[in-house]
Amino acid sequence: MFEAQFLTSNNDKSVKCLRLENGDTIIGFVSENKFFGKTTYTIEDTHACIVQVDGGNMEVGLAPWLPYAKDYTFQIKGIRVVTTFEPRPQLETNFRVLIGKQRGK
């Protein structure tokens, strides 16, 4: 018997980080979508987390993930995501401040 599976979506769009299988760590407003048992992630205002070490101190910089894209909203297949996690509070604050400046707020 065929059982219908509908699209389910987490429209919470909280700030999260995704670690991708290619090693990139990206941050943005993330929602998780499931359709027929397959997961995709929608990530808006996507930025790459760039680790910099200066004099023994580690800092995380933010830069547009794909700067040549017209729009910074992407659909990423779940099989390409190694893990998802909530960023540290200071990183989330820095991200929100950056996005506000980019939007002219």
N, C-alpha and C positions, 0 to 999 in steps of 0.2 A: 504494500500500500504506500502510495506517495504522500508524504507529509509536506505541506507547504511551509517554506521558511521565508519569512518576510525580513525586510531591511530593518535592522535595529540600529539606533544611533544614540550616542551619548553627546547631546548638544550642549554639555556643560561648558566647553571651550575654556578650560582653565589653562594657565600657563604650565607647560610641561616641557621636558627635554626628551628627545628620542635619540638613542644611540643606534646608528645604522650599521649594517653589516660591512660597509666599506670603511668604517672607523670614524665617520663624521658624527659629531654630536651637535644636534640642532635644537633650537628653542623657539617656541611660538605658542599660539593659542590652539590647542589640540582637541579634536573630537575623534572618538573611535566609532567606526561603522562596521556592522557585520551584515553580510548578505550571503545566504546559503552556506553558512559556516566559515566564510572567508572574511578576514579582518582587513580593513584599510583604515588609514589615519588621514584626517584632513588637518593640515597645519597652516595657520594663517600668520602673516607677519614673520615669516621664517627667517631666522638668523643662525649663523654658525657660531658655535662657541670655540674660540681660539685661545688655547693655553699659551701663555708667555711666561718664561722664567727670567727674572732679572735680579741678579745679586742674591740668589737663593730664595727669592720671593716668587710665588706663583700667582699670576693674575689671569683672569679670564676676560678676554675681549670679545666683542660682538661685531659681526659684519654680516651683510646680506648673504644668505646661503648661495644663491645663484644670482649674482648681481646683474646679469644680462637678461633676466626674465622680466616681462612686462608687469606681471602681478606676482606677489610673494605668497600666494596661496597654492599649496601643493597637495596632491593625493599620493600617499605612499602605501604600497602594498605591505601588509602585515608581515609577510615572509622576509622583508628587507629590514625589519626592525628587530634588533637584538634585545633591547629593553627600553622601557619608558620609566621616567622618574620625575618627581617634583624637584625643581631647582632650590638651591639654598636661598633664603630670604633676600640676601643682598643681590644675588644674581637676578632674581625676579624683579626686584626694584629697579636695578639698572636697565633691564629689558623694557620695563614699562615706561621709564623716563625716556629712553631712546625712541620707542615707538611713538610716544606723545610728541616728541620733537619732530619726527619724520612726518607726522600727520598735521603738523602746524598747530598743535595745542599748547 
